[in-house]
Amino acid sequence: MVPEGEDLAFTEKSLIERVRARAGRGKGVVLGMGDDCAILKVPAGQEMLVTTDFSLEGVHFRREWHAPEVVGWRCLTRGLSDIAAMGGEPVAAFLSLGLPREIAEGWVDRFFAGFLELAAEFNVTLAGGDTAESEHGILADIVVVGSAPKGKAIRRSGARVGDRIYVTGELGGSAAMVERLYAGRRVKSAGYSRYFKPVPRVAVGRWLRERGAASAMIDTSDGLSTDLGHICEESGVGAELNAELIPRAVIAKAGGEVDLRLALHGGEDYELLFTVRKNKRVPERIAGVRITEIGRIVRESGMQLAEGGVRRRLEPGGWEHFKRNS
């Protein structure tokens, strides 16, 4: 702890200079850190995509559970996954970071190491942001800017009756990891790599957009049931899912596939959930990622789940802020 009235080992200016030296500059960024505003260039025929997400200590991460590099990586993942869900190309990120007085300089350096590692993988420039002292734990607000060809960004509102429903990867692994942590069990990152360092499905989203394959799309940050509900609501349709087809994560040394409940309602998998017209074909793998058909869009409102020959109503059960989440 830093005694009251004393300064941290680093200053806001020194922190910004250290990050600026490591941030680099990618395509589309005319001016990055160092001025009142960044300057971005939108290519001709492109539209700008902008998304923002909080990462809050005690809500999205805990310092006793998550290494600083993991917190930084996952902070940027949240924004990149939103860009992926619209078939976009990420360009730049802006990070506002609130830090408590007692935070160690090493923690902050490691946070940015994880953040900038993922940024480099997707050629994303950290082009600006803000820092401030926080009295209520660590707060990180990420803004990611991307682009997509004019009129081609994939929205949630394009699903139509008869469309098939697909998902990338496997579901429920992140929720399974959180349950183990809450239960006080030790978790090795090797068995939960997709949770600790999830990889945004930017390449899959781009493939679907370039080929006009997806009619609607969203990422599974809040859970399959909740995010499919968003597509249904925005598109004015309903959905039927086949429980046997939903790809469930397999956790090493933890008893095989996760429970269906976690695959349906667990969030933070950062997979893509999308719909496809009946006359279009989708390969079993896109950019090396498994693609699974799990249901279809129907006319009746709401969602239904077919399991063992029985069909029942499926209520959104994923994460929602300001609601009592189980």
Residue pairs with C-beta under 8 A, 6 or more apart in sequence:
1 101
1 102
2 8
2 101
2 102
8 101
8 103
8 105
9 104
9 105
10 105
10 108
12 131
15 108
15 131
16 33
16 131
18 109
18 112
19 33
19 112
19 116
19 126
20 32
20 33
20 34
22 112
22 116
23 32
23 33
23 116
23 119
23 125
23 126
23 127
24 120
24 125
25 32
25 125
25 127
26 91
26 92
26 123
26 124
26 125
27 91
27 123
28 40
28 41
28 42
28 43
28 91
28 92
28 125
28 147
29 38
29 39
29 40
29 41
29 91
29 92
29 125
29 127
30 39
30 40
30 41
31 37
31 38
31 39
31 127
32 38
32 92
32 125
32 126
32 127
32 128
33 126
33 127
33 128
37 128
38 92
38 94
38 127
38 128
40 48
40 91
40 92
40 127
40 145
42 48
42 147
43 147
45 149
45 150
46 147
46 148
46 149
46 150
47 147
47 148
47 149
47 150
47 151
47 153
48 145
48 146
48 147
49 83
49 86
49 88
49 145
49 146
49 147
49 148
49 153
50 143
50 144
50 145
50 146
51 79
51 82
51 83
51 143
51 144
51 146
52 79
52 141
52 142
52 143
52 144
53 75
53 78
53 79
53 82
53 141
53 142
54 60
54 139
54 140
54 141
54 142
55 61
55 71
55 74
55 75
55 78
55 139
55 140
55 141
55 142
56 137
56 138
56 139
56 140
57 63
57 137
57 138
57 139
58 137
60 74
61 70
61 71
61 74
63 71
63 107
63 138
65 181
65 187
66 74
66 196
67 110
67 114
67 196
68 106
68 107
68 108
68 109
68 110
68 111
68 113
68 114
69 110
69 111
69 113
69 114
69 117
70 114
70 189
70 196
70 197
71 111
71 114
71 138
71 140
72 110
72 111
72 112
72 113
72 114
72 115
72 116
72 118
73 114
73 115
73 117
73 118
73 196
73 197
74 196
74 197
74 198
75 95
75 111
75 115
75 140
75 142
76 93
76 115
76 118
76 119
76 124
76 142
76 144
77 118
77 198
77 199
77 200
77 270
78 142
78 221
78 270
79 90
79 93
79 142
79 143
79 144
80 90
80 118
80 122
80 124
80 144
80 200
80 202
81 198
81 200
81 201
81 219
81 221
81 270
82 144
82 219
82 221
83 89
83 90
83 144
83 146
83 200
83 202
83 205
84 200
84 201
84 202
84 204
84 205
84 206
84 219
84 272
85 154
85 205
85 217
85 218
85 219
85 272
86 146
86 148
86 153
86 154
86 155
86 205
86 209
86 217
87 148
87 152
87 153
87 154
87 205
87 206
87 208
87 209
87 210
87 214
87 217
88 146
88 147
88 148
88 153
88 202
88 205
88 206
88 209
89 146
89 147
89 148
89 202
89 206
90 122
90 123
90 124
90 144
90 145
90 146
90 202
91 124
91 125
91 145
91 146
91 147
92 124
92 125
92 126
92 127
92 144
92 145
93 119
93 124
93 125
93 126
93 127
93 142
93 143
93 144
93 145
94 126
94 127
94 128
94 129
94 142
94 143
94 144
94 145
95 115
95 126
95 129
95 140
95 141
95 142
95 143
96 129
96 130
96 131
96 132
96 140
96 141
96 143
97 129
97 130
97 131
97 132
97 138
97 139
97 140
97 141
98 131
98 132
98 133
98 134
98 138
98 139
98 140
99 108
99 131
99 132
99 133
99 134
99 138
100 133
100 134
100 135
100 136
100 137
100 138
101 133
103 138
114 197
115 126
116 126
118 124
118 197
119 125
119 126
122 200
122 202
124 144
129 143
148 209
149 209
152 209
153 209
154 205
154 208
154 209
154 214
154 215
154 216
154 217
154 274
155 216
155 217
155 234
156 216
156 217
156 218
156 230
156 231
156 234
156 235
157 216
157 234
157 235
158 214
158 215
158 216
158 235
158 275
159 215
159 216
159 231
159 232
159 235
159 237
159 275
159 297
160 215
160 235
160 237
160 275
160 277
160 297
161 237
161 297
161 298
161 299
162 277
162 278
162 296
162 297
163 215
163 216
163 275
163 276
163 277
163 278
163 296
163 297
164 275
164 276
164 278
164 282
164 293
164 295
164 296
164 297
165 228
165 239
165 241
165 273
165 274
165 275
165 293
165 294
165 295
165 296
165 297
166 273
166 274
166 275
166 276
166 282
166 291
166 292
166 293
166 294
167 220
167 224
167 246
167 247
167 271
167 272
167 273
167 274
167 291
167 292
167 294
168 201
168 204
168 271
168 272
168 273
168 286
168 289
168 290
168 291
168 292
169 194
169 201
169 247
169 269
169 271
169 289
169 290
170 194
170 247
170 248
170 249
170 250
170 263
170 269
170 271
170 290
171 220
171 224
171 246
171 247
171 248
171 249
171 258
171 262
171 263
171 264
171 266
171 269
171 271
172 248
172 249
172 258
172 259
172 262
172 263
172 264
172 266
172 269
173 192
173 194
173 195
173 249
173 251
173 258
173 266
173 269
174 192
174 194
174 195
174 198
174 266
174 267
174 268
174 269
175 223
175 258
175 262
175 265
175 266
175 267
175 268
176 192
176 249
176 251
176 254
176 258
176 259
176 262
176 266
177 187
177 192
177 195
177 196
177 251
178 266
179 262
180 187
180 254
181 187
189 196
189 197
190 252
191 251
191 252
191 253
191 254
192 251
194 249
194 269
195 268
198 268
198 269
198 270
199 270
200 270
201 219
201 270
201 271
201 272
201 287
201 289
203 286
203 287
203 289
204 272
204 286
204 287
204 289
204 291
205 217
205 272
207 213
207 286
207 287
208 214
208 217
208 272
208 274
208 286
213 276
213 280
213 282
214 274
214 275
214 276
215 274
215 275
215 276
215 277
216 231
216 234
216 235
216 274
216 275
217 231
217 272
217 273
217 274
217 275
218 227
218 228
218 230
218 231
218 272
218 273
218 274
219 227
219 270
219 271
219 272
219 273
220 227
220 267
220 269
220 270
220 271
220 272
220 273
221 227
221 267
221 268
221 269
221 270
221 319
222 267
222 318
222 319
222 320
223 264
223 265
223 266
223 267
223 316
223 317
223 318
223 319
224 246
224 263
224 264
224 265
224 273
224 318
225 264
225 265
225 303
225 314
225 315
225 316
225 317
225 318
226 265
226 267
226 316
226 317
226 318
226 319
226 320
227 273
227 318
228 239
228 241
228 273
228 303
229 303
229 316
231 237
231 239
231 273
231 275
232 238
232 239
232 297
232 301
232 302
232 303
235 297
237 297
237 298
237 299
237 301
238 297
238 298
238 299
238 300
238 301
238 302
238 303
238 304
239 295
239 296
239 297
239 298
239 303
239 304
240 295
240 296
240 298
240 303
240 304
240 305
240 306
240 311
241 294
241 295
241 303
241 304
241 305
241 306
241 314
242 294
242 295
242 306
243 260
243 305
243 306
243 307
243 308
244 307
245 292
245 293
245 294
245 295
246 260
246 263
246 264
246 292
246 294
247 263
247 290
247 292
247 294
248 257
248 258
248 259
248 260
248 262
248 263
249 257
249 258
249 263
249 269
250 256
250 257
250 258
251 258
258 266
260 307
264 305
264 314
264 317
265 317
265 318
266 318
267 318
267 319
268 319
275 297
276 282
282 291
282 293
283 291
284 290
284 291
285 291
298 304
302 313
302 314
303 313
303 314
303 315
303 316
304 311
304 312
304 313
304 314
305 311
305 312
305 313
305 314
317 326
319 325
